[in-house]
Structures are given as structure tokens and as C-alpha cells.
């Protein structure tokens, strides 16, 4: 995979996205939500990585989802791995104030096996991603384990996503949006950190 392809994908992920239009058009079905994907300092993974958070617009300091991600590549796949981490409360709001990321305890990072997102470039600058195959990204919900099916499309202007949880035994949907995918527009670019040096990873 060419260096410019890696840079373009990383820049496309980096940003702040808001579903304001969707929440205005269908307020009964969709709350107003923000997604932030912010590049991490290179030394966190000795390679490219991101901090992400999702929060309701009325509660920016209380995200309902936070993630640490390592970016890697295999053949024509862009792989966004997911990691659990400690002291999430101290990092809440890092999407808006990146200096809070200094409190990230890198020793607490634990890879969430089976939960990586695999992206492919379908057309120039337009990427489609799904959870890696295997139904092994397990998410507890209402006292029961479900496996996550996550679908994402992202390009220079848009982020479209849908998360659903399925019963491992019956494959029936147990949770997720009943009204279709969330549709976001990019409202800020956070890609200034992404350079050829930032993309290069130290091989283990």
C-alpha cells in the first residue's frame, strides 16, 4: 500500500462529525450526537493511532463511548484496532481539549480482540468499514452477551455509521438503532498532525 494512500485514509478519519441535520429533520428518532476522531501522539503506539469519543451535544464532557485505536495496514485493508484503557473519566473531553490526553496511561491499554474495524477504499476517498469477521466482538447488554456488527462509511464530508448487537445463539438483533444509520457531516478537520513520519510504525 502506498504511503499517500495511508495518509489519505488517516486524514479522512481525523475530524469532528455532527448529525445536526438528521436530528433536526427527525428529532423523535435521532438525538444530536458528535463523533470526534483525534490523532494521538506517535509515541503512544510507536506508530499511528487515534483517540475517539461520542457524546450527546448537550453533554460534551460526558461521552457515552470512548476508544483508543491503532491504525495498521494489510494488503488493501486499513485496520483500525480497538483498545480498552483505564481512567476514562480523566480523558473525557479530550476530543475538544487534546491536552487531556497527556493523562493516558499507555500501560493500561488492552487490545479488544475481535473488535478491529476493517476498511476498504471503495472509490477514491470513500471508505467502507465493518467489524472483523468472526462474530467475536462481544458486548454485554442487559445482562447478556451480544456480538457487535458495526458498519461505517466515511469520506471527506460524511460519516455514516450503524451499530447493532446480535444474539450469539439465534443471530437475532438485540439492540441498536431502529431507525437506520446515523448520518454525520464533518464540522472540523483534525488532521494537522498527520505526516509521513506519523504514519510510519515501528515493526515489532
Residue pairs with C-beta under 8 A, 6 or more apart in sequence:
1 73
1 75
1 76
3 196
3 199
5 121
6 48
6 73
6 78
6 199
7 194
7 195
7 196
7 199
8 125
9 71
9 78
9 119
9 121
9 127
10 39
10 48
10 71
10 191
10 194
10 198
10 199
11 191
11 194
12 125
12 127
12 154
12 155
12 156
13 37
13 50
13 71
13 80
13 154
14 37
14 38
14 39
14 50
14 189
14 190
14 191
14 193
14 194
15 36
15 37
15 159
15 186
15 187
15 188
15 189
15 190
15 191
16 34
16 35
16 36
16 95
16 186
16 187
16 188
16 190
17 34
17 35
17 36
17 37
17 159
17 184
17 185
17 186
17 187
18 32
18 33
18 34
18 35
18 57
18 184
18 185
18 187
19 30
19 32
19 33
19 182
19 183
19 184
19 185
20 32
20 57
20 185
21 183
21 185
22 30
22 182
22 183
22 184
23 30
23 31
23 32
23 33
23 57
26 179
29 179
30 179
30 182
31 56
31 57
32 56
32 57
32 58
33 54
33 55
33 56
33 57
33 182
33 184
34 54
34 55
34 56
34 57
34 60
34 95
35 52
35 53
35 54
35 159
35 161
35 184
36 51
36 52
36 53
36 54
36 95
36 96
36 190
37 50
37 51
37 52
37 190
38 50
38 51
38 52
38 94
38 95
38 98
38 101
38 190
39 48
39 49
39 50
39 190
39 191
39 193
39 194
39 198
40 49
40 50
40 51
40 68
40 101
40 104
41 101
42 48
42 49
42 197
42 198
44 68
44 104
44 106
45 70
45 201
46 201
46 202
47 70
47 71
47 72
47 200
47 201
47 202
48 70
48 71
48 194
48 198
48 199
48 201
49 68
49 69
49 70
49 71
50 67
50 68
50 69
50 71
50 80
51 66
51 67
51 68
51 69
51 91
51 94
51 95
51 101
51 104
52 65
52 66
52 67
52 68
52 69
52 95
53 63
53 65
53 66
53 67
53 92
53 93
53 94
53 95
54 63
54 64
54 65
55 61
55 62
55 63
55 64
55 95
56 62
56 64
60 93
60 96
61 92
61 93
62 92
63 92
63 93
63 95
66 88
66 91
66 92
67 82
67 83
68 82
68 83
68 84
68 85
68 104
68 109
69 80
69 81
69 82
69 83
70 80
70 81
70 83
71 78
71 79
71 80
71 81
72 79
72 81
72 201
73 79
76 120
76 121
77 118
77 119
77 120
78 118
78 119
78 120
78 121
78 127
78 129
79 116
79 117
79 118
79 119
79 132
80 116
80 117
80 119
80 129
81 111
81 112
81 115
81 116
82 111
82 112
82 115
82 116
82 117
83 109
83 110
83 111
83 112
84 109
84 110
84 112
85 91
85 104
85 105
85 108
85 109
85 110
86 105
86 108
87 103
87 105
87 108
90 100
90 103
91 100
91 101
91 103
91 104
92 100
93 100
94 100
94 101
112 137
113 136
114 131
114 132
114 134
114 135
114 136
114 137
114 138
115 131
115 132
115 136
115 137
115 148
116 131
116 132
117 129
117 130
117 131
117 132
117 150
117 152
118 129
118 130
118 131
118 132
119 127
119 128
119 129
119 152
119 154
120 127
120 128
120 129
121 127
122 128
125 155
125 156
126 153
126 154
126 155
127 152
127 153
127 154
127 155
128 151
128 152
128 153
129 150
129 151
129 152
129 153
129 154
130 149
130 150
130 151
130 152
131 137
131 148
131 149
131 150
135 147
135 166
135 168
136 147
137 147
137 148
137 150
138 145
138 146
138 147
138 148
138 168
139 145
139 146
139 147
139 148
139 165
140 146
141 165
141 174
141 175
142 174
142 175
144 167
144 174
145 168
146 165
146 166
146 167
146 168
146 174
146 175
147 165
147 166
147 168
148 163
148 164
148 165
149 163
149 164
149 165
149 166
150 161
150 162
150 163
150 164
151 161
151 162
151 163
151 181
152 159
152 160
152 161
153 159
153 160
153 161
154 160
156 186
157 185
157 186
158 183
158 184
158 185
158 186
159 183
159 184
159 185
159 186
160 181
160 182
160 183
160 184
161 181
161 182
161 184
162 176
162 177
162 180
162 181
162 182
163 176
163 177
164 173
164 175
164 176
164 177
165 173
165 174
165 175
165 176
166 172
166 173
166 174
167 173
167 174
